[in-house]
């Protein structure tokens, strides 16, 4: 007879919608360079920021996750702070 192993429930993940920072600060990021020829990780990072092609922009909350993504592809972005989205 085989023993049936009990599966542990999966750990909960963070919600997809990020909460605004305490000050409610936002940043506007614009893709100014094409990412053709760059590693796929950098292209996926731009996609994660909501940027599709050069000239596209997104207004995002200034969270540690977003700032880390911006830092990863800062060579291809123009970053501006925005008071109100």
Order of alpha helices (4+ residues) and beta strands (2+ residues): beta-alpha-beta-alpha-beta
